[in-house]
Amino acid sequence: MFSNEAGMGSTPHAHAVAKVKNPEEQGHVAIVTVFIDTFVILTLSALVILTTQKDLSNFTGISLTQKAFEGALGNFGGIFIAAALFFSLHFQQLSDGISLEKQILNIYLEKAIFNL
């Protein structure tokens, strides 16, 4: 769920309102970001989990990934995953808040225009 929003659908809205000369360019950006996120990041994470020498049988989810990175990179690995998760979720909440604010303003401004 942390990787590509698991189909929540907020990124298509961001790509749709982007101001670019050619909309096809924005489609390419959308495709590349999904590729990098889904194939590159997830594959690297899976390879770290599969190749670590640490016993991971008691862990699941994000703790599994964190322990695997600790096994590969020492204490830095766990800190890196915690920081990456913190900033990823923090910026996701920030962007959701901004999107919500814009949607609310559009609804009320549209009503204000039609009430005139």
VMD Tcl script that draws the C-alpha trace (Angstrom):
set ca {
  {0.00 0.00 0.00}
  {2.90 2.37 0.59}
  {4.33 1.86 -2.87}
  {1.94 3.21 -5.45}
  {-1.17 4.02 -3.42}
  {-2.65 0.64 -4.32}
  {-5.15 2.09 -6.76}
  {-6.40 4.93 -4.57}
  {-6.46 7.13 -7.67}
  {-5.02 10.45 -6.51}
  {-2.09 10.55 -8.93}
  {-4.23 10.63 -12.10}
  {-5.83 13.81 -10.77}
  {-2.43 15.42 -10.29}
  {-1.33 14.42 -13.80}
  {-4.63 15.62 -15.29}
  {-4.28 19.19 -13.99}
  {-0.60 19.57 -14.88}
  {0.05 22.51 -17.18}
  {2.23 21.19 -20.01}
  {2.47 22.10 -23.71}
  {1.75 18.55 -24.81}
  {-0.49 16.31 -22.63}
  {1.29 13.27 -24.03}
  {4.40 14.34 -22.10}
  {2.49 14.13 -18.83}
  {1.30 10.65 -19.76}
  {4.91 9.60 -20.26}
  {5.84 11.03 -16.86}
  {2.97 9.07 -15.27}
  {4.12 5.84 -16.91}
  {7.75 6.34 -15.89}
  {6.86 7.04 -12.25}
  {4.77 3.87 -12.05}
  {7.59 1.87 -13.65}
  {10.24 3.26 -11.28}
  {8.04 2.76 -8.23}
  {6.58 -0.63 -9.04}
  {9.40 -2.38 -10.83}
  {12.61 -0.76 -9.64}
  {11.91 0.07 -5.97}
  {9.84 -3.03 -5.23}
  {12.27 -5.34 -7.01}
  {15.22 -3.93 -5.08}
  {13.31 -4.28 -1.81}
  {12.40 -7.88 -2.65}
  {16.00 -8.70 -3.52}
  {17.21 -7.30 -0.20}
  {14.61 -9.39 1.65}
  {15.49 -12.54 -0.29}
  {19.27 -12.18 0.00}
  {19.66 -11.06 3.60}
  {21.31 -13.53 5.95}
  {19.10 -12.53 8.87}
  {16.28 -14.75 10.19}
  {13.09 -12.94 9.13}
  {10.55 -15.66 9.95}
  {8.97 -13.67 12.81}
  {8.44 -10.46 10.81}
  {5.82 -9.28 8.31}
  {5.04 -6.07 6.48}
  {7.20 -3.03 6.96}
  {9.05 -4.59 9.91}
  {10.15 -7.39 7.56}
  {11.57 -4.85 5.12}
  {13.21 -2.87 7.92}
  {14.89 -5.94 9.42}
  {16.06 -7.09 5.97}
  {17.67 -3.71 5.31}
  {19.25 -3.86 8.78}
  {20.68 -7.23 7.83}
  {22.12 -5.81 4.61}
  {23.22 -2.33 5.76}
  {23.50 -2.60 9.54}
  {21.68 -0.10 11.75}
  {21.64 2.41 8.89}
  {19.26 0.14 6.96}
  {16.57 0.27 9.62}
  {16.94 4.02 10.05}
  {16.81 4.50 6.27}
  {13.54 2.55 5.94}
  {11.99 4.37 8.90}
  {12.97 7.77 7.48}
  {11.79 6.85 3.98}
  {8.45 5.68 5.35}
  {8.06 8.78 7.53}
  {8.76 11.23 4.71}
  {6.70 9.26 2.19}
  {3.64 9.22 4.42}
  {4.17 12.82 5.57}
  {4.30 14.16 2.00}
  {1.36 11.97 0.99}
  {-0.75 13.51 3.75}
  {0.44 16.97 2.79}
  {-0.48 16.47 -0.88}
  {-3.86 14.97 0.07}
  {-4.57 18.01 2.24}
  {-3.65 20.42 -0.54}
  {-5.78 18.46 -3.02}
  {-8.74 18.49 -0.64}
  {-8.38 22.22 -0.07}
  {-8.36 22.89 -3.82}
  {-11.41 20.66 -4.33}
  {-13.35 22.42 -1.58}
  {-12.43 25.84 -2.97}
  {-13.52 24.77 -6.45}
  {-16.88 23.55 -5.16}
  {-17.62 26.71 -3.19}
  {-16.28 29.08 -5.84}
  {-18.37 27.31 -8.47}
  {-21.47 27.70 -6.27}
  {-20.62 31.37 -5.67}
  {-20.32 31.98 -9.42}
  {-23.66 30.31 -10.16}
  {-25.42 32.18 -7.33}
  {-24.60 35.55 -8.89}
}
mol new
graphics top color blue
foreach p $ca { graphics top sphere $p radius 0.5 }
foreach p [lrange $ca 0 end-1] q [lrange $ca 1 end] { graphics top cylinder $p $q radius 0.2 }
display resetview
